[in-house]
Amino acid sequence: MTVQIKCFQEIITIGYRVYHSYELPWFRTLSWYFLICVNYFFYGETVADYFGALVQREEPLQFLARYHRFISFALYLAGFCMFVLSLVKKHYRLQFYMVCISQITLSSTLLLTFLSILFHGFLLPVMFIVPISIVICNDIMAYLFGFFFGRTPLIKLSPKKTWEGFIGGFFATVVFGFILAYLLSQFQYFVCPVGVNSETNGFTVECEPSDIFVMHEYTLPAVVQNTLRWKTVNLYPFQIHSIFLSSFGSLIGPFGGFFASGFKRAFKIKDFANTIPGHGGIMDRFDCQYLMATFTHVYIGSFIRGPNPSKVLQQLLMLRPEQQLSIFHTLHSQLRERGMLPQAAAQAE
């Protein structure tokens, strides 16, 4: 959230310099108001979704959870009305132009925080650490390869970027991601989602690791067998996924930086801010992370993630007792038909 707020502040400040010259009201106030509203919606939605059982134990939180979307919509609607009331004659176009910048900035900066919440807090810490580390590694290795071997310019938006750095960064990042995935897959803390322990009212990260974090034996292609004299290799399936994540982070991820460079050129500025001496603002350091976070979310949903038992359990615990009992009998019947219940349980019934 700290990174999100700082990135938002840096971009909004650029727009405010233009907006302030016309002495138009409420731009900065409305921008921060919308940030608060949208954060309230996403954080509240996520907490109510994953930790519904805990929320239901507190009376004030029950009301907020039940009417969360309506409250969020009402807050956002109030901001919409405030913007309409702030319109000034002869400057309508500029005001709509600036509010569009505000909303686009809000969407992009919020995306990193929200997806990070999903990856780190409620899915798997490894899905948060690996993608972010991949972007950092690519940034460093592309700089080193470009510094020592760079000769051919890559793109006009970033004159210092070279093809040598781009290609060298790609191969180094793939190797780094592969090794990092191997190391983290061995520790339960990194591969288990956060769960709720109903007995202690606390959180837990203990679980049976998913299949992608269990060592598998793979048969190598015949060409590789003849070359290396190896027939099989033991890998975590997540290491294979890391190759695709690393490939995106090093081939497509940098375009987030190119986009940011174009944005800065449009406003004739060198950096978004001077928060970090010699590096610019926080946004200058996280421009590629937004694109990577989006891809990781899409990749996990498409190729890795299945149903989340913890989330389903939380939703079941929020139901009325008679609804829970009905689901119990239905599930019991299904398991018995499949022969998955122990014989003792079937006889007891």
C-alpha positions in Angstrom: 0.0 0.0 0.0 2.9 2.3 0.7 4.3 1.8 -2.8 0.9 2.3 -4.3 0.2 5.5 -2.5 3.7 6.9 -3.4 3.3 6.0 -7.1 -0.1 7.5 -7.2 1.1 10.7 -5.5 4.0 11.1 -8.0 1.8 10.8 -11.1 -1.0 13.0 -9.7 1.5 15.7 -8.8 2.6 15.9 -12.4 -1.1 16.5 -13.4 -1.6 18.9 -10.6 1.1 21.2 -11.8 -0.8 21.6 -15.1 -4.2 21.8 -13.3 -3.1 24.3 -10.6 -2.0 26.8 -13.3 -5.6 27.3 -14.2 -6.7 27.6 -10.5 -9.3 24.9 -10.9 -10.8 23.4 -7.7 -10.8 20.0 -6.1 -8.5 18.0 -8.4 -6.1 16.8 -5.8 -8.8 16.4 -3.2 -11.0 14.3 -5.5 -8.0 12.2 -6.6 -7.2 11.2 -3.1 -10.8 10.7 -2.2 -11.2 8.2 -5.1 -8.0 6.4 -4.0 -9.5 5.9 -0.5 -12.9 4.7 -2.0 -11.3 2.1 -4.3 -8.9 0.8 -1.6 -11.9 0.4 0.7 -13.7 -1.6 -1.9 -10.9 -3.9 -2.8 -9.5 -4.5 0.7 -12.9 -5.0 2.2 -14.0 -7.3 -0.6 -10.9 -9.4 -0.2 -11.1 -9.6 3.6 -14.8 -10.5 3.6 -14.2 -13.1 0.9 -11.3 -15.0 2.5 -11.9 -14.4 6.2 -15.7 -14.4 6.4 -15.8 -16.6 9.4 -13.8 -14.1 11.5 -15.8 -11.2 10.2 -19.1 -12.8 11.2 -18.0 -12.9 14.8 -17.9 -9.1 15.1 -21.3 -7.2 15.0 -20.0 -4.0 13.4 -18.1 -5.9 10.7 -21.1 -8.0 9.8 -23.0 -4.8 8.7 -20.0 -3.6 6.7 -19.4 -7.0 5.1 -23.1 -7.5 4.2 -23.5 -4.0 2.6 -19.9 -3.6 1.5 -20.6 -3.2 -2.2 -23.4 -0.8 -1.7 -21.4 1.4 0.7 -18.5 1.4 -1.8 -20.8 2.4 -4.6 -22.3 5.2 -2.5 -18.9 6.6 -1.7 -17.8 6.5 -5.3 -21.0 8.1 -6.4 -20.5 10.9 -3.9 -17.1 11.6 -5.6 -18.7 11.5 -9.0 -21.2 14.2 -7.9 -18.4 16.3 -6.4 -16.6 16.3 -9.7 -19.7 17.4 -11.6 -20.2 20.3 -9.1 -16.5 21.3 -9.5 -16.8 21.9 -13.3 -15.8 25.4 -14.3 -17.1 27.1 -17.5 -14.5 27.4 -20.3 -12.3 24.6 -18.8 -14.6 21.6 -19.2 -12.2 19.8 -21.6 -9.2 20.3 -19.3 -11.1 19.0 -16.2 -12.3 15.9 -18.0 -8.8 15.3 -19.3 -7.4 15.5 -15.8 -10.0 13.3 -14.2 -9.3 10.7 -16.9 -5.6 10.8 -15.9 -6.6 10.5 -12.3 -8.8 7.4 -12.9 -6.2 5.7 -15.1 -3.5 6.3 -12.6 -5.8 4.9 -9.9 -6.5 1.8 -11.9 -2.8 1.0 -12.6 -1.3 1.8 -9.2 -4.1 -0.1 -7.4 -3.6 -3.1 -9.6 -0.1 -3.8 -8.1 -1.3 -3.6 -4.6 -4.5 -5.7 -5.1 -2.7 -8.5 -7.1 0.1 -8.5 -4.5 -2.5 -9.0 -1.8 -3.8 -12.1 -3.6 -0.4 -13.6 -4.4 1.2 -13.0 -1.0 -1.5 -12.8 1.5 -4.2 -15.2 0.3 -2.7 -17.5 -2.4 1.0 -18.3 -2.2 4.0 -16.1 -1.1 6.1 -17.8 -3.8 3.8 -16.3 -6.4 4.5 -12.9 -5.1 8.3 -13.2 -4.5 9.3 -14.9 -7.8 7.6 -12.5 -10.3 8.9 -9.4 -8.4 12.4 -10.9 -8.1 12.4 -11.7 -11.8 11.8 -8.1 -12.8 14.5 -6.9 -10.4 16.9 -9.4 -11.8 16.2 -8.6 -15.4 16.6 -4.9 -14.7 20.1 -5.5 -13.1 21.3 -8.0 -15.7 20.1 -6.0 -18.7 22.0 -3.1 -17.3 25.2 -5.1 -16.7 25.1 -6.8 -20.2 24.4 -3.4 -21.8 27.2 -1.7 -19.9 29.9 -4.2 -20.8 28.7 -5.4 -24.2 26.1 -2.9 -25.4 26.6 -1.6 -28.9 23.2 -1.7 -30.7 20.4 0.7 -29.7 17.1 -1.0 -28.8 14.4 1.7 -28.9 14.4 5.4 -29.3 12.2 6.0 -26.2 15.1 4.7 -24.1 18.4 5.6 -25.9 20.6 3.8 -23.4 18.8 0.4 -23.8 20.7 -2.0 -26.2 19.9 -5.3 -27.9 22.9 -6.9 -26.1 21.5 -5.9 -22.7 18.0 -7.0 -23.7 19.1 -10.5 -24.9 21.7 -11.0 -22.1 19.1 -10.0 -19.5 16.7 -12.5 -20.9 19.0 -15.5 -20.5 20.3 -14.5 -17.1 16.7 -13.9 -15.9 15.5 -17.3 -17.0 18.4 -19.0 -15.2 17.7 -16.9 -12.0 14.0 -17.6 -12.0 14.6 -21.3 -12.5 17.0 -21.5 -9.5 14.8 -19.3 -7.3 11.7 -21.4 -8.0 13.7 -24.5 -6.9 14.9 -22.9 -3.7 11.5 -21.5 -2.6 9.5 -24.7 -3.5 11.3 -26.5 -0.7 9.9 -24.4 2.1 6.3 -24.8 3.3 6.0 -21.2 4.3 6.4 -20.0 0.7 4.1 -22.6 -1.0 1.1 -22.7 1.5 -1.7 -20.2 1.4 -2.8 -18.3 4.5 -5.5 -20.1 6.3 -7.7 -19.4 9.4 -7.4 -21.6 12.5 -10.8 -21.6 14.0 -9.5 -22.9 17.4 -6.9 -20.2 18.0 -8.6 -17.5 15.9 -5.3 -17.0 14.2 -3.7 -17.5 10.9 -1.8 -20.5 9.7 0.4 -21.4 6.7 0.6 -25.1 7.2 -0.8 -27.3 4.4 -0.1 -30.2 2.1 1.9 -28.6 -0.8 0.2 -28.4 -4.1 1.3 -30.8 -6.8 3.3 -28.1 -8.6 5.5 -27.9 -5.5 6.2 -31.6 -5.3 9.3 -33.1 -7.0 8.5 -35.0 -10.2 10.6 -37.1 -12.5 10.6 -36.0 -16.1 11.9 -38.0 -19.1 14.2 -35.9 -21.3 13.8 -35.7 -25.1 16.0 -38.2 -27.1 18.2 -35.4 -28.4 19.0 -34.2 -24.9 19.6 -37.8 -23.7 22.2 -38.4 -26.4 23.9 -35.1 -25.6 23.9 -35.2 -21.8 23.7 -38.9 -21.2 20.8 -38.3 -18.9 17.4 -40.1 -19.3 15.4 -38.3 -16.6 15.6 -35.2 -14.5 13.9 -34.4 -11.2 12.2 -31.0 -11.1 9.5 -29.1 -9.3 6.7 -28.3 -11.8 6.8 -24.7 -10.7 10.3 -24.5 -12.1 8.9 -25.1 -15.5 6.3 -22.4 -14.9 9.1 -20.1 -13.8 10.6 -20.3 -17.3 7.4 -18.7 -18.8 7.2 -16.1 -16.0 10.9 -15.2 -16.6 10.4 -15.1 -20.3 7.5 -12.6 -20.0 9.4 -10.5 -17.4 12.4 -10.1 -19.6 10.9 -9.9 -23.0 7.5 -8.1 -22.4 8.0 -6.6 -19.0 10.5 -3.9 -20.1 7.8 -2.4 -22.3 6.2 -1.2 -19.1 9.4 0.8 -18.6 9.2 2.0 -22.3 5.6 3.1 -21.7 6.7 5.1 -18.6 9.5 6.7 -20.6 7.0 7.8 -23.2 4.8 9.2 -20.5 7.6 11.2 -19.0 8.6 12.5 -22.4 5.1 13.7 -23.0 5.3 15.8 -19.9 8.9 16.8 -20.6 10.3 15.5 -17.3 13.2 13.2 -16.6 11.8 11.3 -13.6 8.5 11.0 -11.8 10.0 12.4 -8.6 13.3 12.6 -6.8 12.4 10.3 -3.9 15.4 8.0 -4.5 18.6 10.0 -5.2 20.0 9.0 -8.6 17.0 6.8 -9.4 14.1 9.2 -9.5 10.8 8.3 -7.9 9.2 5.1 -6.7 7.2 4.9 -9.9 10.5 4.9 -11.8 11.4 1.7 -9.9 8.0 0.0 -10.3 7.0 0.8 -13.9 7.6 -2.8 -15.1 6.1 -4.4 -12.0 2.6 -3.4 -12.9 2.7 -5.3 -16.2 4.4 -8.3 -14.5 1.7 -8.4 -11.8 -1.1 -8.5 -14.3 0.5 -11.2 -16.3 1.2 -13.3 -13.2 -2.4 -13.0 -12.2 -3.6 -14.1 -15.6 -1.1 -16.9 -15.9 -1.9 -18.3 -12.4 -5.7 -18.3 -13.2 -5.2 -19.9 -16.6 -2.5 -22.5 -16.0 -1.9 -23.1 -12.3 -4.7 -22.2 -9.9 -7.7 -24.5 -9.3 -10.5 -24.3 -6.7 -9.4 -22.8 -3.4 -10.5 -25.1 -0.5 -9.8 -22.4 2.1 -12.0 -19.9 0.3 -14.8 -22.4 -0.1 -14.6 -23.3 3.6 -14.9 -19.7 4.6 -18.0 -19.2 2.4 -19.6 -22.4 3.9 -19.0 -21.2 7.5 -20.9 -18.0 6.7 -24.1 -19.9 5.8 -27.0 -20.6 8.1 -26.8 -23.9 10.1 -29.6 -25.5 8.0 -27.8 -24.6 4.8 -24.6 -26.0 6.1 -26.4 -29.2 7.0 -27.9 -29.5 3.6 -24.5 -29.2 1.9 -23.1 -31.7 4.4 -25.7 -34.3 3.4 -25.2 -33.7 -0.3 -21.4 -33.9 -0.1 -21.7 -37.1 2.1 -24.0 -38.7 -0.5 -21.6 -37.8 -3.3 -18.5 -39.2 -1.5 -20.4 -42.4 -0.6 -21.4 -43.0 -4.2 -17.8 -42.7 -5.3 -16.6 -45.1 -2.6 -14.4 -42.5 -0.9 -15.8 -42.7 2.6 -14.2 -45.2 5.1 -16.3 -48.3 5.7 -16.8 -47.4 9.3 -18.5 -44.1 8.3 -20.8 -45.9 5.9 -21.8 -48.5 8.6 -22.4 -45.7 11.2 -24.9 -44.1 8.9 
